[in-house]
Amino acid sequence: MTDVSEIDNQKPGYRSLNQKPQLCLPEGIQILTDRRGQRYDLESLAYDLGVYIDKRDSPMFMKPLSERGLPHKDPRIGLLYKNFKDEKFLNLLKEKLGLEAKAYGINEFGDWSDQNYFKSVKNVSQFISNNIKQGYDILMNFWWGPFRGTKDGHYVLIAAFDNKTKHVYVCDPSPNNQSFWKEELYLFVRAMQPIWEEPDGNKRERGFVVFGPPF
């Protein structure tokens, strides 16, 4: 486990839980609600949130989630980041889990052209630091491409942020990764930009989702 005890901007209390394929988003939500003393069954949570699974993995799940399978590489598998821009989905989070959430696409932090790049990174740094200090939970959605070359997206929680070195410490819900790991903010920023061609040929903007007290 990455030691975050010396980092000022940290969110204590996260513990990584076991995840099944395509459930990184509901697992991330399960981790942040667990920190708040709320316990939910993972598959029931995923079903309530409208998550789709890869049909090939259906035997790994119980009903009714096992019946929500889609063909391999269908872009709807998992849950798209754009759902957090949908008022109906945000209302569902509030009704089912009592969670207030707000999404911030990476392009909302500034112009990512070469001349304004570092200013935009500074905006992201301040955003992360401020939300951690206020006690909000921050979920990140990014494309794995610049990290390991694979064509899929992922959700992780920010466990801490070092504003000096610009390293982000994450709590990862995936059973295939370390429970806690760190990487430079610059790589996450790049992995959120709509510059990566996904299996369906589209390029999607990704970003942050902040969960907290009512906004």
C-alpha positions, 0 to 999 in steps of 0.5 A: 500500500502506498504510504500517504501519511506524510501528504497534507491533502489526503482523504483518510478512511478508504479501503479497497474492496473486491471488485468484479469485472466492469464494476469499477464505478459502483465499487468506487461508490461502495468504497466512499459510502463505506467510509461514511458508514453506509454498506451496500451489496455491490451487485445490487448497487450496480444494477440499481445504477444501470450498469451493463456487463460484458456478456462473456462474464455473465456467469460471474454474476447473480441475477438480475445483473447477470441478465444485463449483458452486452456484446464484448466491446460495446461502449455501454459496458460499465457506466459512461462518465457522461451519465454524471451529466444527466439530471435523472442519473444524479437524482437516482444517486440522491434517491437510492444512496443519499449522495449529491454528485457533480461532474467536472469534465477536464476541459472545464479547467482551461485551454489545454494548448501548449501555451496554457497547459501549465495554467490549466494543470494549476487549476486542476491542482487547486480543484483537487486540493480544495475538495479534499480539504472540504471533505468531499470524495473525488472519483476520477474517470480516465482512459487507460491508453497513456498508462498501459496502452489498453483501450478501456476506461477506469474509475478510481478514488483520489486518496491523497494529492501532493501539491508539491510533486503533483502526484495523485495517490489513488484507491483503486477498486480493480482486483487487477491493480494495486489497491493504492498507487500513485502517478503524476497528475499530468498523466491523468490529465492527458488520459481524460482529454478527448483525444483517444479513439475508443473501440466505437470510434468516438473520442470522449471527454472524461474527468472528475466526479465530486461527492459530498454534502449538498452543493 
